[in-house]
Amino acid sequence: MSYPSKIGRPLIVPAFLACLLLATLASIPSPAAAGPSNLTVYGWVYDSAGNPLEGADILVQVMAGSNPTEPGTTNSEGYYQVEFDLADWQIGDTVRTTATYNTIEDYEEAVATSSTMVNIDIHFAFEIPEFGSLPGVLVATLMVGAVAVFAVRKRQA
């Protein structure tokens, strides 16, 4: 069955434009997928000798959107865990964990995936003086001694 040419030609241009519009819409990337559920970020914090650090302050931040943060503290095994709500993260977001211990700070990052669990361990690369240990006592003694010598010399001048 053939159509009269008067009807067929006017339909070609709108059909072509419709196909072009659909192809354009199909090529637009979809927004990043939101997380499938809450995001759990966990890990361990260690000193330079590999010993777990109890009582390190933790701040976990999703580095996207409104940059939501969740605080935490490490337990006796150096372990921490925080959770973000579904609305606070998306698959592909960078997650940063910052650990602070005795005013010393270090951080590590990872990328959130659809697994909803992100492990971020922090290993301090420098020595953290423990004032309950022999090296810590020696450091504290030297610091106090240096302050005392400086004070005496200043007083004599």
C-alpha positions, 0 to 999 in steps of 0.5 A: 500500500502506498501513501500519497506523496502529499501525506508522506513528505510532511511526516518525514521531517517531524519523524526525523526531529523526534528521532534526533530528540530521542537520541540526544536525550539518551546520550545525556548521562544520568546523575550519579546513583544515590547510595542504596542504603546508609553508608558505614565507614569503619577502620583502625588507627595505628601508631608508627609501630603498628600499635592500635591507638585508643582515644583518637578523635575521628572525623569522617567527611563525605567530600561532596554535596553539603560535605556531611561529617560524622565524629567518632573515637577509637576504642581500645583496639583502635577501631572506629565506626560511623554511619551516614544516612542514605541522603548524605552520600552517593556512589563514587563520593570520596570519603575522608577519615581524619584521626587526631591523637595528641594534637597530631593529625593524619587522614586517609581517603577512599571512594564509596561504592555500592557495597555501603561499607568503606574501610579506611585505616590510618597508620601514623607515619611519625612517632607519637610520644607516649608519656607513660613509656620510657621514651616518653618520660625522657622526652618530657624530662628534656622538654621541662629541663630545656624550659627550666634552663631557658628561664634561669638564663633569662632571669640572670640576664 
